[in-house]
Amino acid sequence: MIYSIHSKTCFKVLTLLLAVSSAQDSAKLPFGPWHRLSESPIISPRGSGWESAGTFNPAVILRDGKIVMLYRAQDKSGTSRLGYAESIDGVHLTRRAETVLSPEIDSEQDGGLEDPRLV
């Protein structure tokens, strides 16, 4: 099964903040109303290596004017690693070819690493 990150999933936390804010007063939101930018996934599995079977559960943060994303990627044997991507517009991503974090110790080998968080 192949998984991919949709823009809705990518900004799940921000959507929650919007729901809380809109309950208070949506007219005062500094960023305006929310809408989906694309029906296509913003990041999908690729190649035959570490991110070939799935890409999911991203964490995003705004840093130095760029959107920085860490995401979980899974190979065809089911081992997860963390990947890095960045974007200026939140839709078009530049991904690093190598992982950010990969399983290294015995307790990480069965299934790998999962679900990054950024603060």
Secondary structure as UniProt FT lines:
FT   HELIX           7..10
FT   HELIX           12..25
FT   HELIX           26..28
FT   TURN            30..31
FT   TURN            50..51
FT   STRAND          54..63
FT   TURN            64..65
FT   STRAND          66..74
FT   TURN            76..77
FT   STRAND          80..87
FT   STRAND          93..95
FT   HELIX           106..109
FT   TURN            110..111
//
